[in-house]
């Protein structure tokens, strides 16, 4: 009788702890971008659709950096990949100083782009890194566990941003000085973490997803399947693009929704945004538990269907009922990114790291969707939430068809 596979091995615990902390760090950066979105509307006097370019700068970096980060990781290993990501993260954060001094939206977008190149590198490295720290059969659980701490970063980001940037009555609530000081602190913390990681010993790892390899025949010779022939992988890239599109749009205009529909101050709406991130954490831990009893692709279908319903309620703009549904979107969204990522990487063999790069590139959806939602939000913030329904339909279909897509020919 086979024993149940362990969550991880004792020799990997310290490394898993450290890499999981990286998930939290980019969660902080991503959700701070949504606070900046609202702050730039107020201070730099730009429209909602124009401020949506903040998300394009952040998520666009994923499209640019995904493949180079994958090649760098393959050539120089997980540890050096993490160090490169932390360097770019810190460098982008420090560029906020001249951007704030110049009061230039375009300069801020450049700083955010470089910072996000660091996030893209960390994300490209961290997912296969976590998956490699144990048995393939528990890789979904490990990635969802680590992503729960990404959710914790998502809680911290809006709390920090709301208090130091959006708080009414403080000295720098109507300028960019608070933004500058905040990102200097963030950059300094990232540098310190990079120094600590430099001294962490990382053993040679064989990726967990290499255990089962899908083959095809060419000239009577067995060779590893090309990525383009891996249907489950191709659909995972597409599903991830739509998944992050829904995330980017939902988060970018959360504070606007709270202000315009619920008549909250920007600061209070920001705190509710942080509460929605707590819902995301609860969802990830709940999802990690449920995956012991429900196949990940089935749970993905259930959560995607639930978010279609949530978006319909949010789009009605019906006071607290709709606002509560907006909070619950993050609960059901919680498992989607890590689950799509893990399902897409299964059985890719030696092409796992390359596959990871392409799935990370799907994150560009988070940059394309907010400006589109912003065009509707300029006139009706509630109606803009009809658009993410398209995304959740795609995710539902990915989960529904996954067993057939992943079945070897």
C-alpha positions, 0 to 999 in steps of 0.5 A: 500500500502506497504511503501518502506523499509528504508535503515536503522533506525536512532538508527543504524546510528552510529553503521553502520558508525563504522562497515562500517569503518571496511570494509575500514580497511580490504580493506587496508590490502588486497590490501597492500598484493598485493603491498607486493607481488611485493616488495618481488619479488624485495627484497627477490628475489623470483619468481611470483609463489612463491610470490603468497604464500602471497595471500595463507597466507592471504586468507588461514586464512579465511579458518582456521578462518571462522568457529571459528569466526562464533562460537565466534560471536554466543556465544559472540555477534557482538561487541566481534567478532569485538574486537577479529578481531581488536586484531588479525589484530594489533598483525599480523601487529606488527609481521612485525617488527621481520619479517623484521629484520629477512628478512624472507619470511616465517616469513612475511607469518606467520605475514600475516596469523595472521593479516588475521585471524583478517580480516577473523573474522572482515569479518565474523562478519561485513556482518551479522552485517550490514545486521542486521541493518535494514530490510532484503529487504534492506540488499543487499543495505546496504552490497553493501554500506558498501563494497563500503568503502571496495573499498575505503580501496582498493584505500588507500592500493596501494597508501600507499604501492606504496609511502612508499614501491615501490617508486623509489629513496627513502632510503628504496625502496630496503629493508624491513625497510619501510615495518616495519615502515608502519605496526607499524603505521597500528597496532597502528591505529587498537589498537586505533580503538579497544579502541574506539569500546570498548566504543560503545554501541551495542543494541541486534540485531535480524538478518534481515535474520531471518524474513523468515525461510525455513522449512522441515518436519521430522517425521511430525514435522516442523524444520528449514532446514539444511544448506546442504539442502539450495541449494542457500547457497551451490552454494553461497559458491562455487561462493564465492570461485571462485569469490575471486579466480578471485580477488586474481589472478587479483590483485596479478599480476596487478603491474606485468602486468603494468610493463611487458606489459605497461613498467611502473615503479612498483610505477606507476603501483601501482598507476594504481592499486589504480585507479582500486580500484576507479573503484571498488568503482564507480561500487559498488555505481552504483550497489547499485543504479541499484539494486533498478531497477534490481534484484541483481541476474540478475545484478550479471549475467550481471557483470559476463558476462562483466568480461568474455569479459574484461579478454579476452581483457586483455589476448591479451596484446594489450597495453592500450586497454588491460590495460583499460580492466584490470581497468574495471575488478574491476568495474564489479567485484565490486558487486560480493562479497557482492551480493553473500554473501547477496543472500547466507544468505537469509532465513537461519533463525537461521543458518545465522551466521553459514552460514556466516562463511562458505561463508567467508571460500570460500575466500580460493579461493583467496589463491589457484588461485594466485600461479596457475596464477603465474605458467603461469605468470612466462612465459606470464603475459597476458596469465595468465588472461585467468584463471579468465574466469573460475571463472566468468562463475561459478558466472554467473551460480550462478546468472542465477540459483539463483531464482530456487535454492532459491525457497522453495521446 
